[in-house]
Amino acid sequence: MKKIILNIALVLALVVSVTSCRETKEGTEKAGDAVENAAENTADAAEGALEKAGKAIDNAVEETEEAAKATEEAVEEVTGDDDN
């Protein structure tokens, strides 16, 4: 009788350990997927931010060039200086 009870206890212990390991493995896989998705989302966001920053720089350069031309024209008007 003692052997049967000990064998049942051993089998239950094995079943519990196998089940808990399986759940841990599934949890680890889910965590890995979550990290991977977060990394992809971060990369996409960074790429979008860099594109916006590049466009803003391009716009600033164009506006600066336009302002420089306008300033040059204003100076020529005030001084009456023609390089022609």
FENBEL-V630155 format. One line per field, one symbol per residue. ss: DSSP state (H for helix, E for strand, L for the rest). phi: phi as a letter, one per 20 degrees, with the letter a starting at -180 (. if undefined). burial: # if it has 24 or more other C-alpha atoms within 12 Angstrom, else .. A space follows every 10 residues. Layout:
BEGIN
ss = ???
phi = ???
burial = ???
END
This chain:
BEGIN
ss = LHHHHHHHHH HHHHHHHHHH HHHHHHHHHH HHHHHHHHHH HHHHHHHHHH HHHHHHHHHH HHHHHHHHHH HHHHHHHHHL LLLL
phi = .fffffffff ffffffffff ffffffffff ffffffffff ffffffffff fffffffgff ffffffffff ffffffffem edef
burial = .......... .......... .......... .......... .......... .......... .......... .......... ....
END
